[in-house]
Amino acid sequence: MLILLCVLENLGIEPEVERIGKYKSVGDQLTRKTMSEDHHEMFTALLDNIYTNWLDKVSSARGAMQVYLKTYSNLESIN
């Protein structure tokens, strides 16, 4: 949403955002150019959850152990 923040800046509009809670960071899209620590923590937890769910589903469907999937998914491409 950096694009939206830049557009607002170019128009001379300064958004006013009030935070309600630690993880209520939707307003950060209008006021920050980088992620806050709270937003980063929340986003990392979400991605970890998605990755864990993916590991569970694929290991069940393929009959593979998660440790092998983790090793394979973390390999860097060799060029």
C-alpha positions in Angstrom: 0.0 0.0 0.0 3.0 2.2 -0.3 1.6 3.4 -3.6 -1.5 4.7 -1.8 0.6 6.6 0.8 2.6 8.2 -2.0 -0.5 9.3 -3.8 -1.9 10.8 -0.7 1.4 12.6 -0.1 1.4 14.0 -3.7 -2.1 15.3 -3.2 -1.1 16.9 0.1 -3.4 14.7 2.1 -2.2 13.6 5.6 -4.2 10.7 6.9 -5.3 10.6 10.5 -5.2 7.2 12.0 -6.1 6.0 15.5 -4.8 2.7 16.7 -7.1 0.7 18.9 -4.9 -2.3 19.7 -1.4 -3.7 19.3 -2.4 -5.7 16.2 -5.0 -3.4 14.7 -2.5 -2.1 12.1 -4.7 -1.6 9.0 -4.1 2.2 9.4 -0.3 1.6 9.1 -0.8 1.3 5.4 -1.7 5.0 5.3 0.9 6.3 7.7 4.1 4.2 7.3 6.5 3.3 4.5 7.8 0.3 6.4 6.2 -2.4 8.5 5.9 -1.8 12.3 7.3 -4.4 14.6 3.8 -5.4 15.6 2.7 -5.8 12.0 5.9 -7.8 11.2 5.2 -10.1 14.2 1.6 -10.6 13.1 2.5 -11.3 9.5 5.3 -13.7 10.4 2.9 -15.7 12.7 0.4 -15.8 9.8 3.0 -17.1 7.3 4.2 -19.6 9.9 0.7 -20.9 10.3 0.2 -21.2 6.5 3.5 -23.0 6.2 2.7 -25.4 9.0 -0.8 -26.1 7.5 0.8 -26.7 4.1 3.3 -29.2 5.7 0.5 -31.0 7.4 -1.6 -31.3 4.3 1.2 -32.3 1.9 2.8 -34.8 4.4 -0.6 -36.5 4.9 -1.4 -36.6 1.2 2.0 -37.9 0.1 2.8 -40.0 3.1 6.0 -38.1 3.6 7.6 -37.1 6.8 7.6 -33.3 7.6 11.3 -33.2 8.2 11.9 -34.2 4.6 9.5 -31.7 3.3 11.1 -28.9 5.4 14.5 -29.9 4.1 13.3 -29.9 0.5 11.3 -26.7 0.7 14.3 -24.8 2.3 16.8 -25.8 -0.4 18.2 -22.9 -2.3 18.2 -23.1 -6.1 21.5 -24.0 -7.6 22.5 -22.0 -10.8 
